[in-house]
Amino acid sequence: MSNLPKINYQKKLDEIICDLQKSGSIPKLLLHSCCAPCSSYVLEYLSLYFKITVFYYNPNIYPEEEYFRRVEEQKRLIDSMPTKNKINFIERGYDPQEFYNCVKGLEHIPEGGERCFACYRLRLEKAAELAKEIEADYFTTTLSISPYKNAAKLNEISEELGELYSVAALPADFKKREGYKRSCLLSAEYGLYRQDYCGCIFSKREREERMRN
């Protein structure tokens, strides 16, 4: 990871938004969301400039009831939040085996390493595929808002997939400009359920181990 270039993704996003404002265009954005709390600030921010379709695809979530609780919170937030441009929602079912196949052999790698990167790619590739399908102009993910997620790696993977699927990857590091802090405030404002682990069984086990110690 130390070999990744130091890129200011917020600055790159600012430049894109500036160009959009000059042109007066409002492009379509496919936004992969990991959960309602992480999406809150991103939706508040980007819905000013884009027509957003939120894509909830997270086969990593464990257990099943946790997955569906997060889906319902995501839909509730979209219905509750006033936005300049209407937000659409797509969710295509829960198949955790997709995640387990993706991370096979990486189960014992600590959170934040190669197992997480494989999971990033799994979800981002589905987002790129759907962005192509619905003819979106851009795709991105809410994941970079988390202090525990690697924004450089997320953008690196997104750029590769954008080239593969011929859809522009929107550069993003949503934790910048106190985005994470704003997401916490919005979560409180809308009474959102905030989970205390990333989502997968491995992150849940790691958290439980830390709590015991």
N, C-alpha and C positions, 0 to 999 in steps of 0.2 A: 504493500500500500504506500510506502514511502516514495515509490517511484512515480506515483501519479502526479501530474502537473498541478501547480497551485492556480486554480482558476476561480475568479469571482463570478459565480453563477448568478448571483443577484444582479450584478451589474449587467450581465448579458441579457437577463430578463427585462431589466429596466430599458435597455436599448430597443428590444422588440416592442415593448409596450409603447414607447415613445413614437416609434414608427407607425404603430397602429393608430395612435391618436392623431397623428398628422394625416393619415390616409382616410380616417373616419370609418374604417372597416372593423367589423366585429367577427372574428373567425371562430370556427368550431373547435372546441378543446375536449378531448377525451381524458378525463381525470381519474386515474386509478386511486381508490381510497382504501386505506387500511382500517379506518374506523371513523366514527362521527367526530370525536374530539379532535383528532389530527386534521380532519377535513374542514373544521369550522373556520379557522382563520383563512385557509386557502380559498374556500368558497367566498368568504366575505371580500377578499382581495381580488381574486381573478374574475369573479362574476361581473366586475365593473368593465372588463375589457374583452371577455370571451362569452360565447354561448357554450355552456358546459354540460357535458353528459358525464355523470359520476358512474364509474364502473366498479362495482364491488366484487372483486375476485380475490379470495384469500383462503385457499384450501389448506393453508398452514394452521388455521385456527383450531384450537383444541380446548375443551371437548365440543361436541356438536351443539349443545345448548348455548355455549359461548358464541359460536358462529352466528346463530340465528338471533341472539340478543343484540349483537353488534349490527346485523343487517337492519333490524327494526329501529335501532337508534339512528342509524344513517338516514333511513327514510323519514323518520320523525324530524330530524334536523332540517332536511331539505324542505319539508312541508312547512316548517316553522320560521325559517330564516327569510327575511325580506331581502330580495336581490334585484339589481337593475335588470338583469337578463334571466329568463326562466332557466331552471336547472332540471335536466332530465336524469333518470336513474335506470341503470341496467344491472341485474344480478342474474348469474347463470348457473346457480346451483352449487352444491357443496360436495366435493369429491376429495377427501383428505388423502386418498391413495396417490393422487397426483403429486402432492407434496412429499410423501414418503419415498416415492420413486425418484423424485428430484434430488433428495438429500441422502440417498443410500450411500453408505460408506463415510458419511460426514457427521453421523449422529453424535459423536463424542467431542466434536470441535466446539469450543466455548462460543457463546453468543457474541456476535460481532465479527466472526471470521468467515471462512469459506462456505460454511453451511448457510449462513445468512445471505452471502452473495449469490449462491445458487437459487435461493428463495426469491431474491430480488429479480433475478433473470426470469424465473418461471412466471411471476406475476406481470412483469413488464412486457414479456413477449406476448402474453394474452392481451394486454392493453394495446400494444402496437398492432396486433392482428385485428382487434375490434375497431381501432381508430381507422385502419385501412377500410374495413368493411362499411363503416358508417360515413366514410368520406370526411373525416375530421381533418382539420388543417394541422393540428398539433396533438401530441399526447404527453402526459407527465404523470407523476405520482405524488401523493401527499407524504410519502415516507420520509422525505428529507427534513420534515419539520421536527422530527424526534432528535434529541441530543444524542441518542444511542445509535442512530443510523448514519451510515457513511455517505454523505452527499456526493463526494467525488466519484465513488464507485457507482452510485445510482445514475449519475449523469453519464458516466462512461458507458455503462450498459445501455442506457436509453439511446445514446447517440449511435451505437452499433446497430441496435434494433431499428432505429429510425431509417438508417440507410438500407437495411435489409427489406423493410416493408414499405419504403418510399413514403414515410410520414415524418414530418418534422418533430423532433424531440424538443420540447420546451425546456430550456435550462432552468434549474430551480434549486434553491437552498432555502426552504421556507422558514428555517429557524432564524435566519437573519432578520434584522430590524425587530427583534423581540417577537417574532412570529409564534414561537412556542409559548411565551408568556401570554400573548393575546389568545391563543387557543385555550389556555387554562381559564382565562377570564370568560370567554364565550361558553365554555363547557359549564361553568357555574351559572351563567346567565340562562342557559337553556336547560339546565338540570340534566346534563348528559351523564350517562354511565361511563366512568373512566376506569378501565381495567388496570390492574397492577402488574401485568406482565405482557410481553410483546404479543403473544398469541399462540405460539406452538407449544407442544408438549415439552420440548427441550428447554425453552425459556421458562416455562412454568416450573419445571423441576429445579432449574438453577435458582429461581427466586425462592422456592421453598427451602432449598439447601442454605441459602444465605440467611433466611429468617431463623432457621434452626441454630445457626452459628452466631 
